[in-house]
């Protein structure tokens, strides 16, 4: 159990991070200053720098929480071993479409998150969380190959990397293009492309009921819970 002092520090850090999320969603990463984050959080500028020495550290903390949320989905997918792997893969694509509700936020910070993903410090918390999520994704792909549900002509690690690249590429294009269709529709088509190439049934799982991968009992609170939708 945390001491009162430690609990206060956690609550203050969360308040600062929530203020940054809100401002990034409204105005974009580049346009927000640390002084504005401090004002929105109701603390001094020095306090913000005490917890987050630079804006980079704010985005790194947000990125870490995004990876933690994705890891929770992957753990749930692995626990649903009664479902075929292609169905679970479709469920992952579908759940990632939840970003659509927070388009303004992601439009403001996703480029920074992508930059972090490309050059994450392996010793940092976000880097460790990203590696953990990729390992879970690799486990899911390996299980699908062992069951004969996914083709084994490439490694499970390569399948995990392909999934990661396809999902992030689809999200980036949707965020920064004048997209007339929904992110969910795009991710459904991306799932068809991925499974059409690697599923032994050729992607015949399309249309099957998808399991719920995020529930209050097995996942942390959404990292965007404090951000207004839009």
Sine and cosine of phi, psi and omega as CSV:
sin_phi,cos_phi,sin_psi,cos_psi,sin_omega,cos_omega
0.00,0.00,0.73,-0.69,-0.02,-1.00
-0.94,0.33,0.58,-0.81,0.12,-0.99
-0.94,0.34,0.26,-0.97,0.01,-1.00
-0.86,0.51,-0.65,0.76,-0.01,-1.00
-0.90,0.44,-0.72,0.69,-0.01,-1.00
-0.91,0.42,-0.63,0.77,0.03,-1.00
-0.89,0.46,-0.66,0.76,0.03,-1.00
-0.89,0.46,-0.62,0.79,0.02,-1.00
-0.91,0.41,-0.66,0.75,0.03,-1.00
-0.89,0.45,-0.70,0.71,-0.02,-1.00
-0.91,0.42,-0.62,0.79,0.01,-1.00
-0.93,0.36,-0.67,0.74,0.05,-1.00
-0.87,0.49,-0.68,0.74,0.00,-1.00
-0.90,0.44,-0.64,0.77,0.00,-1.00
-0.89,0.45,-0.68,0.73,0.03,-1.00
-0.90,0.44,-0.70,0.72,-0.03,-1.00
-0.91,0.42,-0.64,0.77,0.03,-1.00
-0.90,0.43,-0.63,0.78,0.03,-1.00
-0.90,0.44,-0.66,0.75,0.01,-1.00
-0.91,0.43,-0.69,0.72,0.04,-1.00
-0.83,0.56,-0.74,0.67,-0.05,-1.00
-0.89,0.46,-0.71,0.71,-0.01,-1.00
-0.93,0.37,-0.66,0.75,0.04,-1.00
-0.88,0.48,-0.63,0.78,0.01,-1.00
-0.93,0.38,-0.55,0.84,-0.04,-1.00
-0.99,0.14,-0.58,0.81,-0.19,-0.98
-0.77,-0.64,-0.16,0.99,-0.04,-1.00
1.00,-0.06,0.41,-0.91,-0.07,-1.00
-0.88,0.48,-0.75,0.66,-0.13,-0.99
-0.91,0.42,-0.51,0.86,-0.13,-0.99
-1.00,0.08,-0.13,0.99,-0.08,-1.00
-0.98,-0.17,0.72,-0.69,0.05,-1.00
-0.98,-0.21,0.31,-0.95,0.03,-1.00
-0.91,0.40,-0.52,0.86,0.05,-1.00
-0.90,0.44,-0.63,0.78,0.02,-1.00
-0.93,0.36,-0.60,0.80,0.08,-1.00
-0.88,0.47,-0.69,0.72,0.00,-1.00
-0.88,0.48,-0.71,0.71,0.00,-1.00
-0.89,0.45,-0.67,0.74,-0.01,-1.00
-0.92,0.39,-0.52,0.85,0.00,-1.00
-1.00,0.08,-0.20,0.98,0.00,-1.00
0.96,0.27,0.54,0.84,0.01,-1.00
-0.74,-0.67,0.12,-0.99,0.03,-1.00
-0.98,0.19,0.37,-0.93,0.04,-1.00
-0.87,0.49,-0.62,0.79,0.00,-1.00
-0.89,0.46,-0.59,0.81,0.02,-1.00
-0.91,0.42,-0.66,0.75,0.03,-1.00
-0.87,0.49,-0.72,0.70,-0.02,-1.00
-0.93,0.38,-0.41,0.91,0.06,-1.00
-0.92,0.40,-0.58,0.81,0.00,-1.00
-1.00,-0.04,-0.60,0.80,-0.05,-1.00
-0.72,-0.70,0.99,-0.14,-0.09,-1.00
-0.87,0.50,-0.35,0.94,0.00,-1.00
-0.44,-0.90,0.27,-0.96,0.06,-1.00
-0.86,0.51,-0.55,0.84,0.07,-1.00
-0.78,0.62,-0.66,0.75,-0.04,-1.00
-0.93,0.36,-0.49,0.87,0.08,-1.00
-0.92,0.40,-0.71,0.70,0.01,-1.00
-0.92,0.39,-0.59,0.81,0.04,-1.00
-0.88,0.47,-0.66,0.75,0.02,-1.00
-0.91,0.41,-0.65,0.76,0.06,-1.00
-0.89,0.45,-0.68,0.73,0.01,-1.00
-0.88,0.47,-0.67,0.74,0.02,-1.00
-0.86,0.52,-0.67,0.74,-0.01,-1.00
-0.94,0.35,-0.59,0.81,0.06,-1.00
-0.88,0.47,-0.69,0.72,0.03,-1.00
-0.90,0.43,-0.62,0.78,0.02,-1.00
-0.89,0.45,-0.64,0.77,0.01,-1.00
-0.92,0.40,-0.67,0.74,0.03,-1.00
-0.91,0.41,-0.62,0.78,0.04,-1.00
-0.89,0.46,-0.61,0.79,0.05,-1.00
-0.89,0.46,-0.65,0.76,0.06,-1.00
-0.89,0.46,-0.66,0.75,-0.01,-1.00
-0.92,0.39,-0.64,0.77,0.06,-1.00
-0.88,0.48,-0.64,0.77,0.03,-1.00
-0.92,0.39,-0.65,0.76,0.04,-1.00
-0.87,0.49,-0.67,0.74,0.02,-1.00
-0.91,0.41,-0.53,0.85,0.03,-1.00
-0.95,0.31,-0.43,0.90,0.02,-1.00
-0.99,0.11,0.85,0.52,-0.10,-0.99
-0.96,0.28,-0.08,1.00,0.07,-1.00
-0.98,0.18,-0.25,0.97,-0.01,-1.00
-1.00,-0.04,0.60,-0.80,0.10,-0.99
-0.88,0.48,0.54,-0.84,-0.02,-1.00
-0.84,0.54,-0.68,0.73,0.02,-1.00
-0.85,0.53,-0.57,0.82,0.04,-1.00
-0.92,0.40,-0.66,0.75,0.02,-1.00
-0.92,0.40,-0.61,0.79,0.05,-1.00
-0.89,0.45,-0.68,0.73,0.06,-1.00
-0.88,0.47,-0.62,0.79,0.02,-1.00
-0.90,0.44,-0.61,0.79,0.05,-1.00
-0.90,0.44,-0.72,0.69,0.06,-1.00
-0.85,0.53,-0.70,0.72,-0.06,-1.00
-0.90,0.43,-0.70,0.72,-0.03,-1.00
-0.92,0.38,-0.51,0.86,0.03,-1.00
-0.93,0.36,-0.32,0.95,0.06,-1.00
-0.93,0.38,-0.18,0.98,0.07,-1.00
-0.87,0.49,-0.32,0.95,0.08,-1.00
-0.84,0.55,-0.46,0.89,-0.05,-1.00
-0.83,0.56,-0.52,0.85,-0.02,-1.00
-0.94,0.34,-0.29,0.96,-0.07,-1.00
-0.83,-0.55,0.68,0.73,-0.11,-0.99
-0.86,0.51,-0.67,0.74,-0.05,-1.00
-0.89,0.46,-0.63,0.78,0.02,-1.00
-0.90,0.44,-0.79,0.62,-0.05,-1.00
-0.92,0.39,-0.54,0.84,0.07,-1.00
-0.87,0.49,-0.53,0.85,-0.03,-1.00
-0.98,0.20,-0.45,0.89,-0.13,-0.99
-0.79,-0.62,-0.15,0.99,-0.16,-0.99
-0.90,0.43,-0.58,0.82,0.05,-1.00
-0.86,0.51,-0.64,0.77,0.02,-1.00
-0.93,0.37,-0.63,0.78,0.04,-1.00
-0.89,0.46,-0.67,0.74,0.01,-1.00
-0.89,0.46,-0.67,0.75,0.03,-1.00
-0.87,0.48,-0.65,0.76,0.05,-1.00
-0.90,0.43,-0.65,0.76,-0.02,-1.00
-0.88,0.47,-0.59,0.81,-0.04,-1.00
-0.96,0.29,-0.62,0.78,-0.09,-1.00
-0.83,-0.56,0.59,0.81,-0.04,-1.00
-0.88,0.47,0.69,-0.73,0.12,-0.99
-0.93,0.36,0.87,-0.49,-0.07,-1.00
-0.89,0.46,-0.37,0.93,0.00,-1.00
-1.00,0.08,-0.13,0.99,-0.04,-1.00
-1.00,0.08,0.28,-0.96,-0.02,-1.00
-0.89,0.45,-0.67,0.74,-0.01,-1.00
-0.91,0.42,-0.64,0.77,0.04,-1.00
-0.89,0.45,-0.68,0.73,0.03,-1.00
-0.91,0.41,-0.63,0.78,0.00,-1.00
-0.93,0.38,-0.62,0.78,0.05,-1.00
-0.89,0.45,-0.70,0.72,0.00,-1.00
-0.89,0.46,-0.64,0.77,0.02,-1.00
-0.90,0.44,-0.65,0.76,-0.01,-1.00
-0.92,0.38,-0.62,0.78,0.04,-1.00
-0.92,0.40,-0.58,0.82,0.04,-1.00
-0.92,0.39,-0.64,0.77,0.05,-1.00
-0.91,0.42,-0.67,0.74,0.03,-1.00
-0.89,0.46,-0.65,0.76,0.05,-1.00
-0.89,0.46,-0.63,0.77,0.05,-1.00
-0.88,0.48,-0.67,0.75,0.01,-1.00
-0.89,0.45,-0.70,0.72,0.01,-1.00
-0.91,0.41,-0.65,0.76,0.01,-1.00
-0.89,0.45,-0.64,0.77,0.03,-1.00
-0.90,0.44,-0.65,0.76,0.04,-1.00
-0.88,0.47,-0.61,0.79,0.04,-1.00
-0.93,0.35,-0.66,0.76,0.01,-1.00
-0.89,0.46,-0.55,0.84,0.01,-1.00
-0.99,0.13,-0.12,0.99,-0.05,-1.00
0.98,0.19,0.29,0.96,0.00,-1.00
-1.00,-0.01,-0.41,0.91,0.05,-1.00
-0.85,-0.53,0.60,-0.80,0.00,-1.00
-0.90,0.43,0.56,-0.83,-0.06,-1.00
-0.97,-0.25,0.31,0.95,-0.05,-1.00
-0.96,0.27,-0.29,0.96,0.15,-0.99
-0.80,-0.60,0.27,-0.96,-0.05,-1.00
-0.97,0.26,0.35,-0.94,0.06,-1.00
-0.88,0.47,-0.56,0.83,0.03,-1.00
-0.90,0.45,-0.65,0.76,0.02,-1.00
-0.93,0.38,-0.59,0.81,0.07,-1.00
-0.90,0.43,-0.67,0.74,0.02,-1.00
-0.88,0.47,-0.68,0.73,0.01,-1.00
-0.91,0.41,-0.62,0.79,0.02,-1.00
-0.91,0.42,-0.68,0.73,0.06,-1.00
-0.85,0.53,-0.74,0.68,-0.03,-1.00
-0.86,0.50,-0.71,0.70,-0.03,-1.00
-0.92,0.39,-0.67,0.74,-0.03,-1.00
-0.91,0.41,-0.71,0.71,-0.02,-1.00
-0.90,0.43,-0.73,0.69,-0.04,-1.00
-0.93,0.37,-0.61,0.79,0.05,-1.00
-0.90,0.45,-0.66,0.75,0.02,-1.00
-0.89,0.45,-0.68,0.73,0.00,-1.00
-0.90,0.43,-0.69,0.73,0.00,-1.00
-0.87,0.50,-0.75,0.66,-0.01,-1.00
-0.88,0.47,-0.65,0.76,-0.01,-1.00
-0.92,0.40,-0.64,0.77,-0.04,-1.00
-0.92,0.38,-0.62,0.78,-0.20,-0.98
-0.93,-0.36,0.12,0.99,0.16,-0.99
-0.97,-0.24,0.23,-0.97,0.11,-0.99
-0.99,0.12,0.97,0.26,-0.15,-0.99
-0.98,0.19,0.80,-0.59,0.04,-1.00
-1.00,-0.07,-0.30,0.95,0.02,-1.00
-0.98,-0.20,0.17,-0.99,-0.05,-1.00
-0.99,0.11,0.39,-0.92,0.08,-1.00
-0.89,0.45,-0.61,0.79,0.01,-1.00
-0.86,0.51,-0.69,0.72,0.01,-1.00
-0.90,0.44,-0.64,0.76,0.01,-1.00
-0.91,0.41,-0.68,0.73,-0.02,-1.00
-0.93,0.36,-0.52,0.85,0.10,-1.00
-0.89,0.45,-0.66,0.75,0.04,-1.00
-0.93,0.38,-0.60,0.80,0.05,-1.00
-0.91,0.42,-0.63,0.78,0.07,-1.00
-0.88,0.48,-0.64,0.77,0.04,-1.00
-0.89,0.46,-0.67,0.75,0.01,-1.00
-0.89,0.45,-0.74,0.67,-0.04,-1.00
-0.90,0.44,-0.79,0.61,-0.06,-1.00
-0.95,0.32,-0.52,0.86,0.06,-1.00
-0.88,0.48,-0.47,0.88,-0.02,-1.00
-1.00,-0.01,-0.48,0.88,-0.17,-0.99
-0.87,-0.49,-0.30,0.95,-0.01,-1.00
-0.99,0.14,0.67,-0.74,-0.02,-1.00
-0.93,0.37,-0.35,0.94,0.05,-1.00
-1.00,-0.02,0.11,0.99,0.02,-1.00
0.93,0.36,0.36,0.93,0.01,-1.00
1.00,0.05,0.37,0.93,-0.04,-1.00
-0.94,0.34,-0.09,1.00,-0.01,-1.00
-0.96,0.30,-0.13,0.99,-0.02,-1.00
-0.84,0.54,0.73,-0.68,0.02,-1.00
1.00,-0.08,-0.19,0.98,0.03,-1.00
-0.97,0.25,0.51,-0.86,0.04,-1.00
-0.86,0.52,0.67,-0.74,-0.03,-1.00
-0.98,-0.19,0.68,-0.73,0.03,-1.00
-0.95,0.30,0.45,-0.89,0.08,-1.00
-0.97,0.23,0.78,-0.62,-0.05,-1.00
-0.95,-0.30,-0.17,0.99,0.02,-1.00
-0.76,-0.64,0.91,-0.41,0.05,-1.00
-0.75,-0.66,0.39,-0.92,-0.02,-1.00
-0.84,0.54,-0.46,0.89,-0.08,-1.00
-0.99,0.16,-0.41,0.91,-0.10,-0.99
-0.84,-0.55,0.09,1.00,-0.03,-1.00
-0.71,-0.71,0.51,-0.86,0.10,-1.00
-0.93,0.37,0.25,-0.97,0.07,-1.00
-0.86,0.50,0.59,-0.81,0.02,-1.00
-0.81,0.59,0.70,-0.71,0.03,-1.00
-0.90,0.43,-0.17,0.98,0.00,-1.00
-0.95,-0.32,0.25,0.97,-0.06,-1.00
-0.85,0.52,-0.48,0.88,-0.04,-1.00
-1.00,-0.02,0.03,1.00,-0.03,-1.00
-0.99,-0.14,0.74,-0.67,0.07,-1.00
-0.93,0.38,0.63,-0.78,0.00,-1.00
-0.96,0.27,0.50,-0.87,0.07,-1.00
0.60,-0.80,0.00,0.00,0.00,0.00
